[in-house]
């Protein structure tokens, strides 16, 4: 997947139901591993958080792992981003 595909996936997520845990999980994986995008733990945490809220158990574990590599401020930023996404 290239950068265009990541943008397409994020665009699809914007139109997705708030319960599309698989799509959210895939975005978290892409951002946490740097697959097709620059690694971004804040974005990864945001997408894992949304996936976890919708029942993806793997996202719960991976969100915790990503959080271990983040500062408290970064975690707070990711949580605000997830809340903002839910409130869109």
N, C-alpha and C positions, 0 to 999 in steps of 0.2 A: 504494500500500500504506500502510495506517495503522499505528499503533503496535500494534494488536491483531495484525495480520498478521506483524509482526516477532516478537512473542512466540510466535505459532503456529509460525513458521519455526524459532525457537530450540528450541522444545519438540520439533518434529519432528527436529531435529538430534540431540537427546539420545537419541532412539530409533533414529537412523539407524546404519547400519553405519559403521565407521570409515573406509570408503572412499568415502563420498558427497561427492566433491570438488566437484561442482557446487553442492550445497546450502551447503557451507562457503564456497565462493567468493562466492555471492550474499550471504551474511551479511557477509562482508568488505567487499563493495561497499557494502552498505547503511550499515555503520558508518563506512567511510572517506569517503563522500560526504554523510552526513547525510540520506540518502533514507529518509524515514518514521521516522527515529530521530535523536536528537542525535548529531552526529559524535563518535566515540570511537575514537581511534587505537589504544588498547590492545586493545579488542575487535576492531577491524579486523585488526590484526596477528595476533591469536590465530587468527581464522577463516582469514585468508590462509595462515598457517603450516600449519594443518590441511589446507587445500586443496592447498597445495604438497607436503606430505608424501604426498599421494595422487595426485600426478602432474599437477596443474593448472599448466601453465607460465605462464599469465597471473598466477596468484597469486604465483608467485616474483617476478615483476617488480613487482607492486603492493605486495607485502610490503616490498620494498626501498624503494620510493617512500614508503610510510607511515613506515618506520623513519627516514628522513631528517628527518621532522618530530617525532620522539620523542626523549626523553632516554634515556640508557643505563638508568636505573632503570625507565622505562616499558617499554622493550624487554624487560628482565628479567621484569617483571610479566606481560607478554603471553606470554612463553615459558613461565613457570610455569603460567599459565592453560591454555595448550595442552597441556602435559604432564599437568596435572590432568584435563583433559577426556579425554585418551587413557587415563588410569588409572581412569576411572570404572567 
